[in-house]
Amino acid sequence: MTGERITRPLQAGLTLMVNFGNPWKIVIPNELLMMLSEETRKIVMNETLDVNHRFRVLVEDLRWHKGVSIKKLSKHLNVPFATLRRWMKCKMNVKVRDNVTALQLANTGRYKYAKRDFDGDDVERLKMWYFAHTDGSVKQYNQQVSVVLRTPDPYLAILFKEVFGKYGYVGVAPQRNNERGYVWILWTLLPLRSYWWLLERRTPTPIDSDVKLYSALSITIDCEGSLSAWNQKGRATAFKVILCNEKMYAVEPLYKALKERDYRVNLYVTPKGAVTKYGYLNNDYHYLIVYARAHVKRLLEHLELSLPHKRLKACLIRCALREPSKPVYRSTIEPIYSGINAVYEEMLKESKRVLKTLHEPWQALKRRRKKTTYTRYEEERARLRAEAWRALQALKAKYDGRFKELERRIEACFRAQKPLKRYEVRSRLP
């Protein structure tokens, strides 16, 4: 905190008595000395040189070449933030970088986590925007765009990394959520000047082609959509595809694009204050529903879903609706449909057990924050993040096999029937 002295013990490596108007004893910890380049370290350790010059070289190297913030330098050097900043600007002639320069350094890889400007097409732009505005959350953080996802689903967490990881570092940690228990929290920070469109309350590009529409629908259904079957008129089964979101500006463009392509689609609103099975609604909730059998089949034939339980449901419904004019009986699909739900619920429960196990080490690290050095703290955080990624990959590897078995059951169930004309069951699982 600015203006406060750090009282925790440091591993002293070098003591300098600088004088920029008043004498000031500075203890430089070994952690900072080890970050210096070999040439800079020789200058700093050379006792024949002027002390102020040695200190200036140290600060300039750490600030500009190692990316250490002034706030972190002030803590580790036990110098108030305002004092160190004034020395840099007025006494040492070390430039204080502005936000634009900071972003330029980040793009050249001189920050801890490298970022790159957006270079994808409009389809990729829509995919990222819909992910951020459906299951994710997005806001401006200084000169960066922060995108955050909280989910207990390991497949959705890995999908977040696949979508955003190509443009910047994606962090992960376990978090305890009051509403859903333990969840994975993932985040990324992207340069504002290149990703400003993620903050807009409108689609970054018109949905004026089939490729854009079905790509946007696929990621939206993966995030906040559902594919369901229910009994209708005795034993016959009806199907529907549902998208739901609080943001009308995200749902309406998809509704209009589907209408333009002659889909029988409806848009409903559940008003703020209503009580649903999920609880009290703090905002209006918008539902986009396609439930005419031929239109459900046509839509699912164009989607490429990533989450396995939704992909398998889509495959099951497509197979069941190969002849939309004929009734589908619940007994035909119920065992497999219920099996998909059962495996998915089992996966979520195991994911939360893993999260609970991982959560305690993170809390213990936070409690030790003021008792350990910055370098050791960052090393421990990196280790815990790597452990979290390994846990996610292990969950995915385990349940890939379970979902693969369900896919074989779908193929076996419909193998004896008339072959599909427009779609063949294709596996995306290894």
MARLUMLUM-399901 format. One record per residue (C-alpha): residue number from 1; x, y, z; residue in three letters. Coordinates in Angstrom, 1 decimal. Example, Ala and Ser with C-alpha at 12.3 -4.5 7.8 and 13.67 -1.06 7.14 Angstrom:
2
i  xx  yy  zz  aa
1  12.3  -4.5  7.8  ALA $
2  13.7  -1.1  7.1  SER $
***
This chain:
430
i  xx  yy  zz  aa
1  0.0  0.0  0.0  MET $
2  1.3  3.5  -0.9  THR $
3  3.1  5.3  1.9  GLY $
4  3.4  2.2  4.2  GLU $
5  6.6  0.4  5.2  ARG $
6  6.8  -3.3  4.7  ILE $
7  7.4  -5.0  8.0  THR $
8  7.8  -8.6  6.8  ARG $
9  11.4  -10.1  7.0  PRO $
10  13.3  -10.0  3.7  LEU $
11  16.4  -12.0  2.6  GLN $
12  18.9  -9.2  2.5  ALA $
13  21.4  -9.4  -0.2  GLY $
14  22.8  -5.8  -0.5  LEU $
15  22.6  -2.6  1.5  THR $
16  22.9  0.8  -0.1  LEU $
17  22.9  4.2  1.5  MET $
18  21.4  6.4  -1.2  VAL $
19  21.0  10.2  -0.9  ASN $
20  18.5  12.0  -3.1  PHE $
21  18.2  15.0  -0.7  GLY $
22  18.2  12.9  2.5  ASN $
23  20.2  9.8  3.4  PRO $
24  18.1  6.6  3.0  TRP $
25  19.2  3.1  3.9  LYS $
26  17.9  0.6  1.4  ILE $
27  18.1  -3.2  1.8  VAL $
28  17.9  -5.0  -1.6  ILE $
29  16.7  -8.6  -1.2  PRO $
30  18.4  -11.4  -3.0  ASN $
31  15.2  -12.0  -5.0  GLU $
32  15.6  -8.7  -6.8  LEU $
33  19.3  -9.2  -7.3  LEU $
34  18.8  -12.5  -9.0  MET $
35  16.4  -11.0  -11.5  MET $
36  19.1  -8.6  -12.8  LEU $
37  21.1  -9.3  -16.0  SER $
38  24.7  -10.3  -15.4  GLU $
39  26.0  -6.9  -16.7  GLU $
40  23.6  -4.9  -14.5  THR $
41  24.4  -7.0  -11.4  ARG $
42  28.2  -6.3  -11.8  LYS $
43  27.4  -2.5  -11.8  ILE $
44  25.2  -2.8  -8.8  VAL $
45  27.7  -4.8  -6.8  MET $
46  30.7  -2.6  -7.7  ASN $
47  31.4  -0.7  -4.5  GLU $
48  33.8  1.7  -6.3  THR $
49  30.9  3.3  -8.2  LEU $
50  28.6  6.0  -6.9  ASP $
51  25.9  4.6  -4.7  VAL $
52  23.1  6.7  -6.3  ASN $
53  24.2  5.5  -9.8  HIS $
54  24.2  1.9  -8.7  ARG $
55  20.7  2.2  -7.3  PHE $
56  19.5  4.0  -10.5  ARG $
57  20.8  1.2  -12.7  VAL $
58  19.1  -1.4  -10.5  LEU $
59  15.7  0.4  -10.6  VAL $
60  15.9  1.0  -14.4  GLU $
61  16.7  -2.6  -15.2  ASP $
62  14.0  -4.0  -13.0  LEU $
63  11.4  -1.5  -14.2  ARG $
64  12.0  -1.5  -17.9  TRP $
65  13.7  -4.8  -18.7  HIS $
66  12.1  -7.1  -16.1  LYS $
67  8.6  -5.5  -16.0  GLY $
68  8.5  -5.1  -12.2  VAL $
69  5.9  -2.4  -11.3  SER $
70  6.8  0.6  -9.1  ILE $
71  4.3  -0.7  -6.5  LYS $
72  6.2  -4.0  -6.2  LYS $
73  9.5  -2.3  -6.2  LEU $
74  8.4  0.0  -3.4  SER $
75  7.3  -3.0  -1.3  LYS $
76  10.5  -5.0  -1.7  HIS $
77  12.8  -2.0  -1.3  LEU $
78  10.9  -0.7  1.7  ASN $
79  10.5  2.7  0.1  VAL $
80  7.1  4.4  0.0  PRO $
81  5.5  4.4  -3.5  PHE $
82  5.3  8.1  -3.8  ALA $
83  8.9  8.6  -2.7  THR $
84  10.2  6.0  -5.2  LEU $
85  8.2  7.5  -8.0  ARG $
86  9.5  11.0  -7.2  ARG $
87  13.1  9.7  -7.2  TRP $
88  12.6  8.1  -10.5  MET $
89  11.1  11.1  -12.2  LYS $
90  13.0  14.0  -10.5  CYS $
91  16.3  12.5  -9.2  LYS $
92  17.3  9.4  -11.2  MET $
93  15.9  10.4  -14.6  ASN $
94  14.2  6.9  -15.0  VAL $
95  11.1  7.3  -17.1  LYS $
96  7.8  6.2  -15.7  VAL $
97  6.1  4.3  -18.5  ARG $
98  2.5  5.2  -19.6  ASP $
99  -0.2  2.8  -20.4  ASN $
100  0.5  2.7  -24.1  VAL $
101  4.1  1.9  -23.5  THR $
102  3.1  -0.8  -21.1  ALA $
103  0.9  -2.4  -23.8  LEU $
104  3.7  -2.2  -26.3  GLN $
105  6.0  -4.0  -23.9  LEU $
106  3.4  -6.6  -23.4  ALA $
107  3.0  -7.3  -27.1  ASN $
108  6.8  -7.7  -27.5  THR $
109  6.9  -10.3  -24.7  GLY $
110  8.6  -8.2  -22.1  ARG $
111  5.8  -8.6  -19.7  TYR $
112  5.3  -11.8  -17.6  LYS $
113  2.5  -12.8  -19.9  TYR $
114  2.7  -12.0  -23.7  ALA $
115  -0.3  -10.8  -25.6  LYS $
116  -1.0  -10.2  -29.2  ARG $
117  -3.4  -8.1  -31.2  ASP $
118  -6.5  -9.7  -32.7  PHE $
119  -5.8  -11.1  -36.2  ASP $
120  -8.8  -13.4  -36.7  GLY $
121  -11.8  -13.0  -39.0  ASP $
122  -15.3  -11.9  -38.3  ASP $
123  -16.4  -15.5  -37.4  VAL $
124  -13.7  -15.6  -34.7  GLU $
125  -14.7  -12.2  -33.5  ARG $
126  -18.3  -13.2  -33.1  LEU $
127  -17.3  -16.4  -31.3  LYS $
128  -15.2  -14.5  -28.7  MET $
129  -17.9  -11.8  -28.3  TRP $
130  -20.7  -14.3  -27.6  TYR $
131  -18.6  -16.3  -25.2  PHE $
132  -17.8  -13.1  -23.2  ALA $
133  -21.4  -12.0  -23.2  HIS $
134  -23.2  -15.3  -22.4  THR $
135  -21.5  -17.5  -19.8  ASP $
136  -18.5  -15.2  -19.4  GLY $
137  -18.3  -11.6  -18.1  SER $
138  -16.3  -8.8  -19.6  VAL $
139  -15.2  -5.4  -18.4  LYS $
140  -12.5  -2.8  -18.9  GLN $
141  -9.5  -3.1  -16.5  TYR $
142  -7.3  0.0  -17.0  ASN $
143  -6.0  -0.2  -20.6  GLN $
144  -7.0  -3.9  -20.9  GLN $
145  -10.1  -5.9  -21.4  VAL $
146  -10.8  -8.5  -18.7  SER $
147  -12.8  -11.6  -19.6  VAL $
148  -13.7  -14.0  -16.8  VAL $
149  -15.5  -17.3  -16.7  LEU $
150  -16.8  -19.2  -13.7  ARG $
151  -18.0  -22.8  -14.2  THR $
152  -17.9  -26.2  -12.6  PRO $
153  -17.7  -27.8  -16.1  ASP $
154  -14.1  -28.8  -17.0  PRO $
155  -15.0  -29.0  -20.7  TYR $
156  -16.3  -25.4  -20.8  LEU $
157  -13.2  -24.3  -18.9  ALA $
158  -10.9  -25.9  -21.5  ILE $
159  -13.1  -24.4  -24.3  LEU $
160  -12.5  -21.0  -22.8  PHE $
161  -8.7  -21.5  -23.0  LYS $
162  -9.0  -22.7  -26.6  GLU $
163  -11.0  -19.6  -27.6  VAL $
164  -9.0  -16.9  -25.8  PHE $
165  -5.6  -18.6  -25.2  GLY $
166  -4.3  -17.9  -28.7  LYS $
167  -4.4  -14.2  -27.9  TYR $
168  -3.2  -14.0  -24.3  GLY $
169  -2.4  -15.8  -21.1  TYR $
170  -5.4  -17.6  -19.5  VAL $
171  -5.2  -18.1  -15.8  GLY $
172  -7.1  -20.7  -13.7  VAL $
173  -7.9  -21.2  -10.1  ALA $
174  -10.5  -22.9  -7.9  PRO $
175  -13.0  -20.6  -6.3  GLN $
176  -15.8  -21.1  -3.7  ARG $
177  -19.1  -19.7  -5.0  ASN $
178  -22.0  -19.1  -2.7  ASN $
179  -24.5  -20.0  -5.4  GLU $
180  -22.9  -23.1  -7.1  ARG $
181  -20.4  -24.3  -4.5  GLY $
182  -16.9  -24.8  -6.0  TYR $
183  -16.2  -23.6  -9.5  VAL $
184  -13.3  -23.1  -11.9  TRP $
185  -12.5  -19.4  -12.4  ILE $
186  -10.6  -18.6  -15.6  LEU $
187  -9.5  -15.1  -16.8  TRP $
188  -7.6  -13.4  -19.5  THR $
189  -6.4  -9.8  -20.0  LEU $
190  -6.3  -8.5  -23.5  LEU $
191  -5.0  -5.1  -24.9  PRO $
192  -7.9  -2.6  -25.0  LEU $
193  -6.8  -1.0  -28.3  ARG $
194  -7.2  -4.3  -30.2  SER $
195  -10.1  -5.9  -28.2  TYR $
196  -12.3  -2.8  -27.5  TRP $
197  -15.2  -4.5  -29.4  TRP $
198  -15.6  -7.1  -26.7  LEU $
199  -16.9  -4.3  -24.4  LEU $
200  -19.6  -3.2  -26.9  GLU $
201  -23.3  -4.0  -26.2  ARG $
202  -23.8  -5.1  -29.8  ARG $
203  -22.4  -7.7  -32.0  THR $
204  -19.0  -6.7  -33.4  PRO $
205  -20.0  -7.6  -36.9  THR $
206  -23.4  -8.2  -38.6  PRO $
207  -24.6  -11.8  -38.7  ILE $
208  -25.0  -11.8  -42.4  ASP $
209  -23.9  -15.3  -43.4  SER $
210  -24.6  -18.9  -42.5  ASP $
211  -21.1  -19.4  -41.3  VAL $
212  -21.3  -16.5  -38.9  LYS $
213  -24.8  -17.5  -37.6  LEU $
214  -24.0  -21.2  -37.0  TYR $
215  -20.6  -20.4  -35.4  SER $
216  -22.3  -17.9  -33.0  ALA $
217  -25.1  -20.3  -32.3  LEU $
218  -22.7  -23.2  -31.6  SER $
219  -20.7  -21.2  -29.0  ILE $
220  -23.9  -19.8  -27.4  THR $
221  -25.5  -23.2  -27.0  ILE $
222  -22.3  -24.6  -25.6  ASP $
223  -22.4  -21.7  -23.0  CYS $
224  -26.0  -21.2  -22.2  GLU $
225  -28.1  -23.3  -24.4  GLY $
226  -29.9  -26.7  -24.0  SER $
227  -31.3  -29.4  -26.1  LEU $
228  -34.3  -31.2  -24.6  SER $
229  -36.8  -33.9  -25.2  ALA $
230  -40.2  -34.3  -23.5  TRP $
231  -43.3  -36.4  -23.8  ASN $
232  -46.1  -35.0  -25.9  GLN $
233  -49.5  -36.6  -26.8  LYS $
234  -49.0  -39.9  -25.0  GLY $
235  -45.8  -41.8  -26.0  ARG $
236  -44.6  -39.4  -28.7  ALA $
237  -41.6  -37.2  -27.9  THR $
238  -41.1  -33.6  -28.9  ALA $
239  -37.7  -31.8  -29.1  PHE $
240  -36.5  -28.2  -28.7  LYS $
241  -33.4  -26.1  -28.8  VAL $
242  -33.3  -23.3  -26.2  ILE $
243  -31.0  -20.3  -25.7  LEU $
244  -31.5  -18.2  -22.6  CYS $
245  -29.7  -15.0  -21.5  ASN $
246  -30.4  -11.8  -19.6  GLU $
247  -28.9  -9.7  -22.4  LYS $
248  -31.5  -8.9  -25.1  MET $
249  -28.7  -7.4  -27.3  TYR $
250  -27.1  -10.8  -27.4  ALA $
251  -30.2  -12.9  -28.1  VAL $
252  -32.0  -10.6  -30.6  GLU $
253  -29.4  -10.7  -33.4  PRO $
254  -29.6  -14.5  -33.4  LEU $
255  -33.4  -14.4  -33.4  TYR $
256  -33.5  -12.1  -36.4  LYS $
257  -30.9  -14.1  -38.3  ALA $
258  -32.9  -17.3  -37.8  LEU $
259  -36.1  -15.6  -38.9  LYS $
260  -34.4  -14.4  -42.1  GLU $
261  -33.6  -18.1  -42.8  ARG $
262  -37.2  -19.1  -42.3  ASP $
263  -36.8  -21.0  -39.0  TYR $
264  -39.9  -21.3  -36.8  ARG $
265  -38.4  -19.6  -33.8  VAL $
266  -40.0  -17.9  -30.8  ASN $
267  -38.6  -15.3  -28.4  LEU $
268  -40.1  -15.1  -24.9  TYR $
269  -39.3  -12.9  -21.9  VAL $
270  -39.6  -13.9  -18.2  THR $
271  -39.9  -10.5  -16.4  PRO $
272  -37.6  -9.4  -13.6  LYS $
273  -38.9  -10.5  -10.2  GLY $
274  -40.3  -13.8  -11.4  ALA $
275  -39.5  -17.0  -9.4  VAL $
276  -38.2  -19.9  -11.4  THR $
277  -36.7  -23.3  -10.5  LYS $
278  -33.3  -21.5  -10.6  TYR $
279  -34.5  -18.9  -8.0  GLY $
280  -35.5  -15.2  -8.1  TYR $
281  -34.7  -13.3  -11.3  LEU $
282  -32.9  -10.0  -10.8  ASN $
283  -33.3  -9.1  -14.5  ASN $
284  -35.5  -9.9  -17.4  ASP $
285  -34.6  -13.3  -18.9  TYR $
286  -34.9  -13.8  -22.7  HIS $
287  -35.6  -17.3  -24.2  TYR $
288  -35.1  -18.1  -27.9  LEU $
289  -36.7  -21.5  -28.7  ILE $
290  -36.9  -23.6  -31.8  VAL $
291  -39.2  -26.6  -31.3  TYR $
292  -40.7  -27.5  -34.7  ALA $
293  -39.3  -31.0  -35.5  ARG $
294  -38.1  -30.3  -39.0  ALA $
295  -36.6  -27.0  -38.0  HIS $
296  -34.8  -28.6  -34.9  VAL $
297  -33.3  -31.2  -37.2  LYS $
298  -32.3  -28.6  -39.8  ARG $
299  -30.6  -26.4  -37.1  LEU $
300  -28.8  -29.3  -35.4  LEU $
301  -27.4  -30.4  -38.8  GLU $
302  -25.5  -27.1  -39.1  HIS $
303  -24.2  -26.8  -35.5  LEU $
304  -20.7  -27.9  -34.4  GLU $
305  -20.9  -28.2  -30.6  LEU $
306  -17.9  -28.6  -28.4  SER $
307  -19.2  -29.8  -25.0  LEU $
308  -19.7  -33.6  -25.3  PRO $
309  -23.0  -33.9  -23.4  HIS $
310  -24.6  -31.3  -25.7  LYS $
311  -23.0  -32.7  -28.8  ARG $
312  -24.2  -36.2  -28.0  LEU $
313  -27.8  -34.9  -27.4  LYS $
314  -27.7  -33.2  -30.7  ALA $
315  -26.5  -36.4  -32.4  CYS $
316  -29.2  -38.4  -30.7  LEU $
317  -32.0  -36.0  -31.7  ILE $
318  -30.7  -35.9  -35.3  ARG $
319  -30.8  -39.6  -35.5  CYS $
320  -34.3  -39.8  -34.0  ALA $
321  -35.5  -37.1  -36.4  LEU $
322  -34.1  -38.6  -39.6  ARG $
323  -37.8  -38.7  -40.7  GLU $
324  -39.4  -35.7  -39.0  PRO $
325  -42.9  -36.6  -40.1  SER $
326  -42.9  -39.9  -38.1  LYS $
327  -43.4  -39.9  -34.4  PRO $
328  -40.5  -40.7  -32.0  VAL $
329  -41.3  -42.7  -28.9  TYR $
330  -39.7  -41.9  -25.6  ARG $
331  -38.7  -45.6  -25.1  SER $
332  -36.4  -45.3  -28.2  THR $
333  -34.2  -42.6  -26.8  ILE $
334  -34.8  -42.5  -23.1  GLU $
335  -32.0  -45.0  -22.0  PRO $
336  -29.3  -43.0  -23.9  ILE $
337  -30.7  -39.6  -23.2  TYR $
338  -30.8  -40.4  -19.4  SER $
339  -27.3  -41.9  -19.7  GLY $
340  -25.9  -38.7  -21.1  ILE $
341  -27.5  -36.7  -18.3  ASN $
342  -26.2  -39.2  -15.7  ALA $
343  -22.6  -39.1  -16.9  VAL $
344  -22.7  -35.3  -17.1  TYR $
345  -24.0  -35.0  -13.5  GLU $
346  -21.4  -37.4  -12.3  GLU $
347  -18.7  -35.4  -14.0  MET $
348  -19.9  -32.2  -12.3  LEU $
349  -19.8  -33.8  -8.9  LYS $
350  -16.3  -35.2  -9.4  GLU $
351  -15.2  -31.8  -10.7  SER $
352  -16.4  -30.1  -7.6  LYS $
353  -14.7  -32.7  -5.4  ARG $
354  -11.4  -31.9  -7.2  VAL $
355  -12.1  -28.2  -6.8  LEU $
356  -12.6  -28.6  -3.1  LYS $
357  -9.3  -30.4  -2.8  THR $
358  -7.4  -27.8  -4.8  LEU $
359  -9.1  -24.8  -3.0  HIS $
360  -7.4  -25.3  0.4  GLU $
361  -3.8  -24.9  -0.9  PRO $
362  -4.8  -21.7  -2.6  TRP $
363  -6.3  -20.3  0.6  GLN $
364  -3.2  -21.4  2.5  ALA $
365  -1.0  -19.5  0.0  LEU $
366  -3.1  -16.4  0.5  LYS $
367  -2.7  -16.6  4.2  ARG $
368  1.1  -16.8  3.8  ARG $
369  1.3  -13.9  1.3  ARG $
370  2.7  -11.4  3.7  LYS $
371  5.1  -13.9  5.3  LYS $
372  6.9  -14.9  2.1  THR $
373  8.9  -13.2  -0.7  THR $
374  7.3  -12.1  -3.9  TYR $
375  9.4  -14.5  -6.0  THR $
376  8.5  -17.5  -3.9  ARG $
377  4.8  -16.4  -3.8  TYR $
378  4.7  -16.2  -7.7  GLU $
379  6.5  -19.6  -8.0  GLU $
380  3.9  -21.2  -5.7  GLU $
381  1.0  -19.6  -7.6  ARG $
382  2.5  -20.9  -10.9  ALA $
383  2.8  -24.4  -9.4  ARG $
384  -0.8  -24.3  -8.2  LEU $
385  -2.1  -23.1  -11.6  ARG $
386  -0.2  -25.9  -13.4  ALA $
387  -1.7  -28.4  -11.0  GLU $
388  -5.2  -27.0  -11.8  ALA $
389  -4.6  -27.3  -15.5  TRP $
390  -3.5  -30.9  -15.0  ARG $
391  -6.6  -31.6  -13.0  ALA $
392  -8.8  -30.2  -15.8  LEU $
393  -7.0  -32.3  -18.4  GLN $
394  -7.3  -35.4  -16.2  ALA $
395  -11.1  -34.9  -15.8  LEU $
396  -11.4  -34.5  -19.6  LYS $
397  -9.4  -37.6  -20.3  ALA $
398  -11.4  -39.7  -17.9  LYS $
399  -14.8  -38.6  -19.2  TYR $
400  -13.8  -38.6  -22.9  ASP $
401  -14.0  -42.4  -22.6  GLY $
402  -17.4  -42.3  -20.9  ARG $
403  -18.9  -40.0  -23.6  PHE $
404  -17.3  -42.1  -26.3  LYS $
405  -19.1  -45.2  -25.1  GLU $
406  -22.4  -43.3  -25.2  LEU $
407  -21.6  -42.3  -28.8  GLU $
408  -21.2  -45.9  -29.7  ARG $
409  -24.5  -46.7  -28.1  ARG $
410  -26.2  -44.0  -30.3  ILE $
411  -24.6  -45.5  -33.4  GLU $
412  -25.7  -49.1  -32.5  ALA $
413  -29.2  -47.9  -31.6  CYS $
414  -29.9  -46.4  -35.1  PHE $
415  -27.6  -48.6  -37.2  ARG $
416  -30.4  -50.9  -38.4  ALA $
417  -32.6  -48.0  -39.4  GLN $
418  -32.5  -46.1  -42.7  LYS $
419  -29.1  -44.3  -43.2  PRO $
420  -29.0  -40.6  -42.7  LEU $
421  -29.0  -38.6  -45.9  LYS $
422  -27.5  -35.3  -44.8  ARG $
423  -25.5  -36.2  -41.8  TYR $
424  -23.3  -39.0  -40.6  GLU $
425  -22.4  -39.5  -37.0  VAL $
426  -18.9  -38.1  -36.7  ARG $
427  -16.9  -38.3  -33.5  SER $
428  -14.8  -35.4  -32.3  ARG $
429  -13.5  -37.4  -29.3  LEU $
430  -10.2  -39.2  -29.6  PRO $
***
